Every structure is written in C-alpha cells, then in structure tokens.
Amino acid sequence: MAGNLLKTSSLSVRTKLLHQTGLPLYNTSHGFHEEGLKKKLQQFPGGSVDLQKEDSGIGILTLNNPSKMNAFSGVMMLQLLEKVIELENWTEGKGLIVRGAKNTFSSGSDLNAVKALATPEDGMALCMFMQNTLTRLMRLPLISVALIQGRALGGGAEVTTACDFRLMTADGEIRFVHREMGIVPSWGGGTRLVELLGARQALKVLSGALPLDAARALSLGMVEEVLRASDEASCLQEARAWLGQFTQGPPQVIRALKRSVSSGRELCLEEALQMEKELVGTVWGGPANREAIARKGKFNK
C-alpha cells in the first residue's frame, strides 16, 4: 500500500521537483554547462573523497587530502558529487557522518584549481556546480552530521552547513575566511548560515571572518555538542553514538522523517502539509507501523 500512494500524488510540480532524487538547482537554462566544467576540474588531481557504508545504515564520508588540510582538488569536487549520487541511491541508509582525514576537517578549495578558474564566468560555473552538489547533500533522506576536528575554513566551513547537525572537538575551529580572499561564500554556505544563525549573527560571522572556536560555536548554536574525545578514532566513535540516538528504527521511517523536515524547511505551508500527507502514506500500515501496534497491544492487555 505504502509505495503506491506516492504515484497518485496531487503535489504541485515544485514540490515534486524538490523531492525528485538528483534534481540539480542549475542546468543549461541557467547557463550552466556541467560537462565543460567537469573537464576543467579533472585537470586538478589530488586527494580523494571516500565513502564507507556500514551495516547499521550509517555512512562515513571522508575528505581525504591531508597534505593540504583536506582542501578540495578539482577531482575531489567531482568525487563528492559521485558519492552524493551513491548516497541518493542507498535505500538502506539512515545517517551520514561527514569528516576530514587526519584530525582536520577541510581548508576549502585547493588554490591550484582556484588560480586556474580565474574569470568571473569560471567562478560562477564552479559556484553552480558546488551549490548543486551540496544542496543534494542537504536534501539526502539521511540524517547528517559534520564531525569537525581541527579547522573548517572557507569552503570547508560551507560544507558543514549542508549537514543537519555539527559536532566539534574542543580544539576545532570554524571560520568563513571569504572576506580575506576578496570573495563571498559561493557553495551555498552564506545562505545556509543565515538559516542556522539568523541574519545578524551570520553577518557578523561573515563580515568579521570570525574564528569560531568550540565554545563560541556552541553558544551561537552553530554546533550541537563539543566532543569529549580528541583522537580521530575516538571522535568518530563518539559521533556514531551521538547520531545513533536519532537513527534508531527502520530506514523507511527515518528517511520519511528527514524528508518531512526538509519539506517544512523549503516549501510553503500548503505544499509542506501535502508532502507530509504523502509521506504518511509510505509508512502507515507498513511493517514498522504494524509491529509497533502489535507491541503496544501486548502491553495494553
């Protein structure tokens, strides 16, 4: 019953598009030619973006370029998109931890790629590519958390805002350094920061290029918790445990809950309510619902 109800949806076109897997924000109608940019990005190798999918339904996405503080090379930008697409198709997934290798989150873009993409047209094309990728990351039906060890700078800070939650080590730092580079956030981080902190605090953080240590990030509401652990393995384990409290239960239920919240954030009230109704149809009377009712029935006898 559950799966068929979505096929008869009366949702608006905009709502359907929002929840269509893999839909980009930008395409050729916006002057964005993805294949051309991909060819340029392939010219800048280095590092990797690695994905580990665990039997528990938790994915571990690792930015791995430690010799450059996990800066994104052109190839890593392409790999990030590939991993997001893989996660979009992971039907058993429930949660995602985004982290950097070797106790550092990410220092943003590799300057070799930045120097080569020097024209305004190049900058806007890269902006559209990364906004496409990180919006798809944000809309994944997985509950995501950025594990911030060490520094998250520039584009690295922007990546953290595409996750649902952020956890930070005591020695971590988030800093939007764009002002000092003579630019503005271009991967969607400025827009998402306003949603996270409100316009006044976001303006302070961006225009001041303020370094947010763990205490300040916590007080602003930028992060959920400061982790007790400091070494890489222990931090990852602590992040798994923290995320686990929100991913208990069948994948179809956790994924529907995430989609419901995404709808409430991005759609108008009427459309969000419609999507909530459609999501109810995917779980009501399903296996998890029937099992829960049976368990409760035993206690009520």
VEXVOTI-451814 format. One record per residue (C-alpha): x, y, z; residue number from 1; residue in one letter. Coordinates in nm, 2 decimals, m for minus. Layout:
# VEXVOTI-451814
east=X | north=Y | up=Z | i=NUM | aa=A $
...
//
This chain:
# VEXVOTI-451814
east=0.00 | north=0.00 | up=0.00 | i=1 | aa=M $
east=0.26 | north=0.24 | up=0.11 | i=2 | aa=A $
east=0.47 | north=0.27 | up=m0.20 | i=3 | aa=G $
east=0.18 | north=0.31 | up=m0.44 | i=4 | aa=N $
east=0.03 | north=0.62 | up=m0.27 | i=5 | aa=L $
east=0.31 | north=0.84 | up=m0.39 | i=6 | aa=L $
east=0.23 | north=0.76 | up=m0.75 | i=7 | aa=K $
east=m0.11 | north=0.92 | up=m0.72 | i=8 | aa=T $
east=0.03 | north=1.23 | up=m0.56 | i=9 | aa=S $
east=m0.16 | north=1.56 | up=m0.61 | i=10 | aa=S $
east=0.15 | north=1.76 | up=m0.52 | i=11 | aa=L $
east=0.25 | north=2.07 | up=m0.71 | i=12 | aa=S $
east=0.52 | north=2.05 | up=m0.97 | i=13 | aa=V $
east=0.76 | north=2.25 | up=m0.75 | i=14 | aa=R $
east=0.71 | north=2.00 | up=m0.46 | i=15 | aa=T $
east=0.76 | north=1.70 | up=m0.68 | i=16 | aa=K $
east=1.08 | north=1.85 | up=m0.82 | i=17 | aa=L $
east=1.22 | north=1.93 | up=m0.48 | i=18 | aa=L $
east=1.19 | north=1.56 | up=m0.38 | i=19 | aa=H $
east=1.30 | north=1.42 | up=m0.71 | i=20 | aa=Q $
east=1.63 | north=1.24 | up=m0.65 | i=21 | aa=T $
east=1.92 | north=1.40 | up=m0.82 | i=22 | aa=G $
east=1.75 | north=1.72 | up=m0.93 | i=23 | aa=L $
east=2.01 | north=2.00 | up=m0.98 | i=24 | aa=P $
east=1.94 | north=2.36 | up=m0.89 | i=25 | aa=L $
east=2.11 | north=2.47 | up=m1.21 | i=26 | aa=Y $
east=2.12 | north=2.34 | up=m1.57 | i=27 | aa=N $
east=2.17 | north=2.47 | up=m1.92 | i=28 | aa=T $
east=1.87 | north=2.70 | up=m1.89 | i=29 | aa=S $
east=2.08 | north=2.89 | up=m1.63 | i=30 | aa=H $
east=2.39 | north=2.90 | up=m1.85 | i=31 | aa=G $
east=2.55 | north=2.61 | up=m1.66 | i=32 | aa=F $
east=2.73 | north=2.35 | up=m1.87 | i=33 | aa=H $
east=2.83 | north=2.08 | up=m1.63 | i=34 | aa=E $
east=3.03 | north=1.86 | up=m1.86 | i=35 | aa=E $
east=3.25 | north=2.15 | up=m1.96 | i=36 | aa=G $
east=3.33 | north=2.24 | up=m1.60 | i=37 | aa=L $
east=3.39 | north=1.87 | up=m1.52 | i=38 | aa=K $
east=3.66 | north=1.85 | up=m1.79 | i=39 | aa=K $
east=3.83 | north=2.15 | up=m1.63 | i=40 | aa=K $
east=3.81 | north=2.01 | up=m1.28 | i=41 | aa=L $
east=3.96 | north=1.68 | up=m1.39 | i=42 | aa=Q $
east=4.29 | north=1.87 | up=m1.47 | i=43 | aa=Q $
east=4.34 | north=1.92 | up=m1.09 | i=44 | aa=F $
east=4.41 | north=1.58 | up=m0.92 | i=45 | aa=P $
east=4.50 | north=1.51 | up=m0.56 | i=46 | aa=G $
east=4.33 | north=1.36 | up=m0.26 | i=47 | aa=G $
east=4.00 | north=1.17 | up=m0.26 | i=48 | aa=S $
east=3.65 | north=1.16 | up=m0.12 | i=49 | aa=V $
east=3.59 | north=0.82 | up=0.04 | i=50 | aa=D $
east=3.26 | north=0.66 | up=0.14 | i=51 | aa=L $
east=3.21 | north=0.38 | up=0.38 | i=52 | aa=Q $
east=2.86 | north=0.24 | up=0.41 | i=53 | aa=K $
east=2.81 | north=0.04 | up=0.73 | i=54 | aa=E $
east=2.56 | north=m0.23 | up=0.80 | i=55 | aa=D $
east=2.40 | north=m0.01 | up=1.07 | i=56 | aa=S $
east=2.28 | north=0.23 | up=0.79 | i=57 | aa=G $
east=2.54 | north=0.49 | up=0.88 | i=58 | aa=I $
east=2.76 | north=0.63 | up=0.61 | i=59 | aa=G $
east=3.11 | north=0.78 | up=0.67 | i=60 | aa=I $
east=3.21 | north=1.03 | up=0.41 | i=61 | aa=L $
east=3.58 | north=1.13 | up=0.45 | i=62 | aa=T $
east=3.75 | north=1.43 | up=0.28 | i=63 | aa=L $
east=4.10 | north=1.28 | up=0.23 | i=64 | aa=N $
east=4.37 | north=1.52 | up=0.12 | i=65 | aa=N $
east=4.57 | north=1.56 | up=0.45 | i=66 | aa=P $
east=4.89 | north=1.71 | up=0.29 | i=67 | aa=S $
east=4.67 | north=2.02 | up=0.20 | i=68 | aa=K $
east=4.45 | north=2.02 | up=0.51 | i=69 | aa=M $
east=4.19 | north=1.82 | up=0.31 | i=70 | aa=N $
east=4.14 | north=2.11 | up=0.06 | i=71 | aa=A $
east=3.92 | north=2.02 | up=m0.23 | i=72 | aa=F $
east=4.11 | north=1.95 | up=m0.55 | i=73 | aa=S $
east=3.91 | north=1.95 | up=m0.87 | i=74 | aa=G $
east=3.90 | north=1.57 | up=m0.87 | i=75 | aa=V $
east=3.77 | north=1.58 | up=m0.51 | i=76 | aa=M $
east=3.48 | north=1.81 | up=m0.61 | i=77 | aa=M $
east=3.39 | north=1.56 | up=m0.88 | i=78 | aa=L $
east=3.42 | north=1.27 | up=m0.64 | i=79 | aa=Q $
east=3.20 | north=1.45 | up=m0.39 | i=80 | aa=L $
east=2.92 | north=1.46 | up=m0.64 | i=81 | aa=L $
east=2.97 | north=1.09 | up=m0.72 | i=82 | aa=E $
east=2.94 | north=1.00 | up=m0.36 | i=83 | aa=K $
east=2.63 | north=1.21 | up=m0.31 | i=84 | aa=V $
east=2.47 | north=1.03 | up=m0.60 | i=85 | aa=I $
east=2.57 | north=0.69 | up=m0.45 | i=86 | aa=E $
east=2.41 | north=0.80 | up=m0.12 | i=87 | aa=L $
east=2.09 | north=0.91 | up=m0.30 | i=88 | aa=E $
east=2.06 | north=0.55 | up=m0.42 | i=89 | aa=N $
east=2.14 | north=0.38 | up=m0.09 | i=90 | aa=W $
east=1.79 | north=0.28 | up=0.02 | i=91 | aa=T $
east=1.91 | north=0.12 | up=0.34 | i=92 | aa=E $
east=2.09 | north=0.43 | up=0.46 | i=93 | aa=G $
east=1.97 | north=0.63 | up=0.76 | i=94 | aa=K $
east=2.25 | north=0.86 | up=0.87 | i=95 | aa=G $
east=2.57 | north=1.02 | up=0.75 | i=96 | aa=L $
east=2.89 | north=1.14 | up=0.92 | i=97 | aa=I $
east=3.10 | north=1.39 | up=0.71 | i=98 | aa=V $
east=3.45 | north=1.42 | up=0.83 | i=99 | aa=R $
east=3.81 | north=1.51 | up=0.73 | i=100 | aa=G $
east=4.11 | north=1.28 | up=0.75 | i=101 | aa=A $
east=4.39 | north=1.32 | up=1.00 | i=102 | aa=K $
east=4.22 | north=1.54 | up=1.25 | i=103 | aa=N $
east=4.14 | north=1.82 | up=1.01 | i=104 | aa=T $
east=3.80 | north=1.89 | up=0.85 | i=105 | aa=F $
east=3.88 | north=2.09 | up=0.54 | i=106 | aa=S $
east=4.05 | north=2.41 | up=0.44 | i=107 | aa=S $
east=3.82 | north=2.47 | up=0.14 | i=108 | aa=G $
east=3.93 | north=2.48 | up=m0.22 | i=109 | aa=S $
east=4.28 | north=2.39 | up=m0.34 | i=110 | aa=D $
east=4.44 | north=2.71 | up=m0.46 | i=111 | aa=L $
east=4.58 | north=2.55 | up=m0.77 | i=112 | aa=N $
east=4.22 | north=2.50 | up=m0.90 | i=113 | aa=A $
east=4.12 | north=2.84 | up=m0.78 | i=114 | aa=V $
east=4.40 | north=3.01 | up=m0.97 | i=115 | aa=K $
east=4.32 | north=2.83 | up=m1.29 | i=116 | aa=A $
east=3.95 | north=2.92 | up=m1.27 | i=117 | aa=L $
east=4.02 | north=3.29 | up=m1.26 | i=118 | aa=A $
east=3.74 | north=3.45 | up=m1.46 | i=119 | aa=T $
east=3.40 | north=3.56 | up=m1.32 | i=120 | aa=P $
east=3.24 | north=3.30 | up=m1.56 | i=121 | aa=E $
east=3.46 | north=3.02 | up=m1.42 | i=122 | aa=D $
east=3.38 | north=3.13 | up=m1.07 | i=123 | aa=G $
east=3.00 | north=3.13 | up=m1.13 | i=124 | aa=M $
east=3.03 | north=2.79 | up=m1.30 | i=125 | aa=A $
east=3.21 | north=2.64 | up=m1.00 | i=126 | aa=L $
east=2.96 | north=2.81 | up=m0.77 | i=127 | aa=C $
east=2.67 | north=2.64 | up=m0.96 | i=128 | aa=M $
east=2.84 | north=2.30 | up=m0.95 | i=129 | aa=F $
east=2.91 | north=2.31 | up=m0.58 | i=130 | aa=M $
east=2.57 | north=2.45 | up=m0.49 | i=131 | aa=Q $
east=2.41 | north=2.17 | up=m0.69 | i=132 | aa=N $
east=2.62 | north=1.91 | up=m0.51 | i=133 | aa=T $
east=2.58 | north=2.05 | up=m0.16 | i=134 | aa=L $
east=2.21 | north=2.11 | up=m0.20 | i=135 | aa=T $
east=2.17 | north=1.74 | up=m0.30 | i=136 | aa=R $
east=2.38 | north=1.65 | up=0.01 | i=137 | aa=L $
east=2.15 | north=1.87 | up=0.23 | i=138 | aa=M $
east=1.83 | north=1.70 | up=0.08 | i=139 | aa=R $
east=1.95 | north=1.35 | up=0.12 | i=140 | aa=L $
east=1.69 | north=1.14 | up=0.31 | i=141 | aa=P $
east=1.97 | north=1.07 | up=0.57 | i=142 | aa=L $
east=2.02 | north=1.25 | up=0.90 | i=143 | aa=I $
east=2.37 | north=1.40 | up=0.85 | i=144 | aa=S $
east=2.62 | north=1.54 | up=1.09 | i=145 | aa=V $
east=2.95 | north=1.71 | up=1.02 | i=146 | aa=A $
east=3.23 | north=1.59 | up=1.25 | i=147 | aa=L $
east=3.46 | north=1.90 | up=1.29 | i=148 | aa=I $
east=3.81 | north=1.81 | up=1.41 | i=149 | aa=Q $
east=4.07 | north=2.07 | up=1.36 | i=150 | aa=G $
east=3.98 | north=2.35 | up=1.12 | i=151 | aa=R $
east=3.69 | north=2.40 | up=0.88 | i=152 | aa=A $
east=3.79 | north=2.70 | up=0.67 | i=153 | aa=L $
east=3.63 | north=2.87 | up=0.37 | i=154 | aa=G $
east=3.46 | north=2.61 | up=0.16 | i=155 | aa=G $
east=3.52 | north=2.36 | up=0.44 | i=156 | aa=G $
east=3.30 | north=2.58 | up=0.67 | i=157 | aa=A $
east=3.04 | north=2.59 | up=0.39 | i=158 | aa=E $
east=3.03 | north=2.21 | up=0.37 | i=159 | aa=V $
east=2.95 | north=2.19 | up=0.74 | i=160 | aa=T $
east=2.64 | north=2.40 | up=0.69 | i=161 | aa=T $
east=2.50 | north=2.14 | up=0.44 | i=162 | aa=A $
east=2.47 | north=1.89 | up=0.72 | i=163 | aa=C $
east=2.17 | north=1.87 | up=0.95 | i=164 | aa=D $
east=2.40 | north=1.89 | up=1.26 | i=165 | aa=F $
east=2.75 | north=1.97 | up=1.36 | i=166 | aa=R $
east=2.97 | north=1.82 | up=1.63 | i=167 | aa=L $
east=3.31 | north=1.97 | up=1.72 | i=168 | aa=M $
east=3.62 | north=1.88 | up=1.91 | i=169 | aa=T $
east=3.75 | north=2.11 | up=2.18 | i=170 | aa=A $
east=4.03 | north=2.23 | up=1.96 | i=171 | aa=D $
east=3.82 | north=2.27 | up=1.65 | i=172 | aa=G $
east=3.76 | north=2.59 | up=1.46 | i=173 | aa=E $
east=3.51 | north=2.71 | up=1.20 | i=174 | aa=I $
east=3.60 | north=3.02 | up=1.00 | i=175 | aa=R $
east=3.44 | north=3.17 | up=0.69 | i=176 | aa=F $
east=3.76 | north=3.33 | up=0.55 | i=177 | aa=V $
east=3.60 | north=3.45 | up=0.23 | i=178 | aa=H $
east=3.63 | north=3.82 | up=0.31 | i=179 | aa=R $
east=4.00 | north=3.78 | up=0.34 | i=180 | aa=E $
east=4.01 | north=3.61 | up=m0.01 | i=181 | aa=M $
east=3.81 | north=3.90 | up=m0.16 | i=182 | aa=G $
east=3.50 | north=3.69 | up=m0.23 | i=183 | aa=I $
east=3.18 | north=3.58 | up=m0.07 | i=184 | aa=V $
east=3.07 | north=3.23 | up=0.01 | i=185 | aa=P $
east=2.99 | north=3.05 | up=m0.32 | i=186 | aa=S $
east=2.89 | north=2.70 | up=m0.22 | i=187 | aa=W $
east=2.56 | north=2.80 | up=m0.06 | i=188 | aa=G $
east=2.72 | north=2.84 | up=0.28 | i=189 | aa=G $
east=2.62 | north=3.21 | up=0.33 | i=190 | aa=G $
east=2.25 | north=3.13 | up=0.27 | i=191 | aa=T $
east=2.25 | north=2.83 | up=0.49 | i=192 | aa=R $
east=2.44 | north=3.02 | up=0.76 | i=193 | aa=L $
east=2.15 | north=3.28 | up=0.78 | i=194 | aa=V $
east=1.91 | north=2.99 | up=0.83 | i=195 | aa=E $
east=2.13 | north=2.85 | up=1.11 | i=196 | aa=L $
east=2.22 | north=3.17 | up=1.30 | i=197 | aa=L $
east=1.98 | north=3.44 | up=1.18 | i=198 | aa=G $
east=2.08 | north=3.73 | up=0.97 | i=199 | aa=A $
east=2.25 | north=3.94 | up=1.24 | i=200 | aa=R $
east=2.48 | north=3.68 | up=1.37 | i=201 | aa=Q $
east=2.55 | north=3.54 | up=1.01 | i=202 | aa=A $
east=2.66 | north=3.89 | up=0.90 | i=203 | aa=L $
east=2.89 | north=3.92 | up=1.20 | i=204 | aa=K $
east=3.05 | north=3.58 | up=1.13 | i=205 | aa=V $
east=3.09 | north=3.65 | up=0.76 | i=206 | aa=L $
east=3.19 | north=4.02 | up=0.76 | i=207 | aa=S $
east=3.42 | north=3.97 | up=1.05 | i=208 | aa=G $
east=3.57 | north=3.65 | up=0.92 | i=209 | aa=A $
east=3.53 | north=3.55 | up=1.29 | i=210 | aa=L $
east=3.71 | north=3.24 | up=1.41 | i=211 | aa=P $
east=3.45 | north=3.03 | up=1.59 | i=212 | aa=L $
east=3.62 | north=2.81 | up=1.85 | i=213 | aa=D $
east=3.42 | north=2.53 | up=2.01 | i=214 | aa=A $
east=3.28 | north=2.74 | up=2.29 | i=215 | aa=A $
east=3.17 | north=3.03 | up=2.07 | i=216 | aa=R $
east=3.02 | north=2.79 | up=1.80 | i=217 | aa=A $
east=2.83 | north=2.62 | up=2.08 | i=218 | aa=L $
east=2.69 | north=2.94 | up=2.22 | i=219 | aa=S $
east=2.58 | north=3.06 | up=1.88 | i=220 | aa=L $
east=2.40 | north=2.73 | up=1.81 | i=221 | aa=G $
east=2.63 | north=2.65 | up=1.52 | i=222 | aa=M $
east=2.72 | north=2.31 | up=1.68 | i=223 | aa=V $
east=2.52 | north=2.07 | up=1.89 | i=224 | aa=E $
east=2.79 | north=1.95 | up=2.12 | i=225 | aa=E $
east=3.16 | north=1.97 | up=2.19 | i=226 | aa=V $
east=3.30 | north=1.62 | up=2.19 | i=227 | aa=L $
east=3.50 | north=1.48 | up=2.49 | i=228 | aa=R $
east=3.74 | north=1.28 | up=2.26 | i=229 | aa=A $
east=4.02 | north=1.43 | up=2.06 | i=230 | aa=S $
east=4.19 | north=1.15 | up=1.87 | i=231 | aa=D $
east=4.05 | north=1.05 | up=1.53 | i=232 | aa=E $
east=3.91 | north=0.70 | up=1.62 | i=233 | aa=A $
east=3.75 | north=0.81 | up=1.94 | i=234 | aa=S $
east=3.59 | north=1.11 | up=1.79 | i=235 | aa=C $
east=3.44 | north=0.90 | up=1.51 | i=236 | aa=L $
east=3.30 | north=0.65 | up=1.77 | i=237 | aa=Q $
east=3.15 | north=0.93 | up=1.98 | i=238 | aa=E $
east=2.99 | north=1.08 | up=1.66 | i=239 | aa=A $
east=2.85 | north=0.74 | up=1.57 | i=240 | aa=R $
east=2.70 | north=0.71 | up=1.92 | i=241 | aa=A $
east=2.55 | north=1.07 | up=1.91 | i=242 | aa=W $
east=2.40 | north=1.01 | up=1.56 | i=243 | aa=L $
east=2.27 | north=0.67 | up=1.67 | i=244 | aa=G $
east=2.01 | north=0.82 | up=1.90 | i=245 | aa=Q $
east=1.84 | north=0.97 | up=1.60 | i=246 | aa=F $
east=1.87 | north=0.68 | up=1.36 | i=247 | aa=T $
east=1.71 | north=0.40 | up=1.56 | i=248 | aa=Q $
east=1.44 | north=0.23 | up=1.37 | i=249 | aa=G $
east=1.37 | north=0.11 | up=1.01 | i=250 | aa=P $
east=1.52 | north=0.31 | up=0.72 | i=251 | aa=P $
east=1.19 | north=0.39 | up=0.56 | i=252 | aa=Q $
east=1.07 | north=0.56 | up=0.88 | i=253 | aa=V $
east=1.39 | north=0.76 | up=0.94 | i=254 | aa=I $
east=1.41 | north=0.86 | up=0.57 | i=255 | aa=R $
east=1.04 | north=0.98 | up=0.57 | i=256 | aa=A $
east=1.11 | north=1.19 | up=0.89 | i=257 | aa=L $
east=1.40 | north=1.36 | up=0.72 | i=258 | aa=K $
east=1.20 | north=1.43 | up=0.41 | i=259 | aa=R $
east=0.92 | north=1.57 | up=0.62 | i=260 | aa=S $
east=1.16 | north=1.82 | up=0.79 | i=261 | aa=V $
east=1.32 | north=1.91 | up=0.45 | i=262 | aa=S $
east=0.97 | north=1.99 | up=0.32 | i=263 | aa=S $
east=0.89 | north=2.21 | up=0.61 | i=264 | aa=G $
east=1.21 | north=2.40 | up=0.56 | i=265 | aa=R $
east=1.20 | north=2.45 | up=0.19 | i=266 | aa=E $
east=0.83 | north=2.46 | up=0.09 | i=267 | aa=L $
east=0.54 | north=2.69 | up=0.17 | i=268 | aa=C $
east=0.29 | north=2.57 | up=0.43 | i=269 | aa=L $
east=0.04 | north=2.42 | up=0.20 | i=270 | aa=E $
east=0.29 | north=2.23 | up=m0.01 | i=271 | aa=E $
east=0.47 | north=2.10 | up=0.31 | i=272 | aa=A $
east=0.15 | north=1.98 | up=0.45 | i=273 | aa=L $
east=0.07 | north=1.80 | up=0.13 | i=274 | aa=Q $
east=0.41 | north=1.63 | up=0.13 | i=275 | aa=M $
east=0.36 | north=1.53 | up=0.49 | i=276 | aa=E $
east=0.03 | north=1.36 | up=0.39 | i=277 | aa=K $
east=0.21 | north=1.17 | up=0.11 | i=278 | aa=E $
east=0.49 | north=1.06 | up=0.34 | i=279 | aa=L $
east=0.23 | north=0.93 | up=0.59 | i=280 | aa=V $
east=0.11 | north=0.70 | up=0.30 | i=281 | aa=G $
east=0.45 | north=0.55 | up=0.27 | i=282 | aa=T $
east=0.47 | north=0.43 | up=0.63 | i=283 | aa=V $
east=0.11 | north=0.40 | up=0.76 | i=284 | aa=W $
east=0.01 | north=0.03 | up=0.77 | i=285 | aa=G $
east=0.37 | north=m0.07 | up=0.68 | i=286 | aa=G $
east=0.58 | north=m0.33 | up=0.86 | i=287 | aa=P $
east=0.72 | north=m0.10 | up=1.12 | i=288 | aa=A $
east=0.38 | north=0.05 | up=1.20 | i=289 | aa=N $
east=0.21 | north=m0.29 | up=1.23 | i=290 | aa=R $
east=0.49 | north=m0.42 | up=1.45 | i=291 | aa=E $
east=0.47 | north=m0.12 | up=1.68 | i=292 | aa=A $
east=0.09 | north=m0.15 | up=1.71 | i=293 | aa=I $
east=0.13 | north=m0.52 | up=1.79 | i=294 | aa=A $
east=0.39 | north=m0.44 | up=2.07 | i=295 | aa=R $
east=0.17 | north=m0.17 | up=2.22 | i=296 | aa=K $
east=m0.13 | north=m0.41 | up=2.21 | i=297 | aa=G $
east=0.05 | north=m0.66 | up=2.43 | i=298 | aa=K $
east=0.12 | north=m0.40 | up=2.70 | i=299 | aa=F $
east=m0.25 | north=m0.29 | up=2.69 | i=300 | aa=N $
east=m0.39 | north=m0.63 | up=2.77 | i=301 | aa=K $
//
